[in-house]
Amino acid sequence: MVKNVVFFLEMHQPRRLRANVLDKLCDLRPSEINEQVVSSIIFDDNTNRDVLNRVVDRSYIPTLELMGSIADEGFRASLSISGSLIDQLLMWRPEVVELVRGLVKRGVIELVAEPYHHSLASFIGDELFIEELKSHVETYESLFGQRPVVFENTEFLYRNDWGAAMERAGALLVLTEGVDWVLGWRLPTYIYGAPNLGIKLLLRHYRLSDDVGFRFSNKSWDQWPLTADKYMAWIDATPGDFVLIGLDFETFGEHHSRETGIFEFLEWLPKEANKAGVRFIHPSKLVNIDPVDYLDIQTTISWADVEKDDSAWLGNELQKTALAHVASIGELMRRNGLYKVWKYLLTSDHYYYMSMKHGPSGEVHNYFNPYKSALTAFRVVEDVVLGLTCAIAQTQGRQ
């Protein structure tokens, strides 16, 4: 039975784009084609700041402070904080960075590296993907004094070739999803290897994760209310060496409000774990364990939606077209000093908003979509691509 828990939290906020910017971009003078001016036009930073302030106050600060208070009871967590969020925190709420830094220094948090802009860089090419990963590692070292050896791709996206790229970027262990059709008869509670690679794979237990992430405040769920003792009993009864629980950080206080009891649940988890003889550990503690088997993952998996593939971002023609158009202007943006802006355009959320799924997955997409329409989300990205292309072309025409 499981005696170790890896508690992973994904901490991310996108830098959302502003609608109806085509004309403003086309009207730019040559001297205005720079990161500062373009950013002020295309990013909806009033909304971004408002959302960030709300999430910081409801979720980030109370959760990080609680994590610090339960650390002496053995609580440990792994955390990936996207570069997109780090950039915004440094602009508007640097105290959150200080809280994370303190928890890293105390050994409470272990950092997990991901593509810096929480991007779809892996779909563009290995060179960009590795560049994004290394940028994140360097930022962690600079801000928090820790160099991670545990990596994830955005939203736990994974394939064999991406595993190889992450290994080249410095990964010893990669987090991804425990997908049923990949595992077959196997369980997600053991360490696996990747064919012809040295990395180890640590798989999320999506059922136990979703019990907290999606079902915690659902009063129609037959297991509601979920208490810490009940949850830890489920973990303790699970066969295997460990359980990886993977959640959005915003689960605490934002997706489930304080009134649901979500903070009390987290507060009591280490107490109940101690009673059950279960330890919270960092994923790097598992790096030297021999794999029980090897997983040959040739098609894309992720932790998103019921399909657990890449369809959350590339499941329809709007999404594919938008990403192709953004990818096509990468070199143009680099040559004109807008490379950082371009990388922001690869953030996965922009394509997530273009989903046309129905049912439970569609409801989740709609919940996060600030534009309330897949077509509007598509037009927002297309306006930026067309506007920047127009502005740069006009500048070159005047030279």
TAVEN-V551022 format. One record per helix or strand. SS is the DSSP state (@ for helix, = for strand). FROM is the first residue (numbers start at 1). TO is the last residue. If there is no record, write none. Layout:
SS | FROM | TO
SS | FROM | TO
//
This chain:
= | 4 | 11
= | 17 | 17
@ | 22 | 26
@ | 30 | 32
@ | 35 | 42
= | 43 | 43
@ | 45 | 69
@ | 71 | 73
= | 77 | 81
@ | 83 | 92
@ | 94 | 105
= | 109 | 111
= | 113 | 113
= | 119 | 119
@ | 121 | 124
@ | 126 | 144
= | 150 | 152
@ | 154 | 156
= | 158 | 158
@ | 160 | 168
= | 173 | 177
@ | 180 | 183
= | 192 | 194
= | 200 | 204
@ | 206 | 213
@ | 228 | 236
= | 243 | 248
@ | 249 | 251
= | 252 | 252
= | 256 | 256
@ | 258 | 260
@ | 262 | 276
= | 279 | 280
@ | 283 | 286
= | 293 | 295
= | 301 | 301
@ | 311 | 314
@ | 317 | 328
@ | 330 | 335
@ | 339 | 345
= | 347 | 347
@ | 348 | 352
@ | 359 | 368
@ | 374 | 398
//
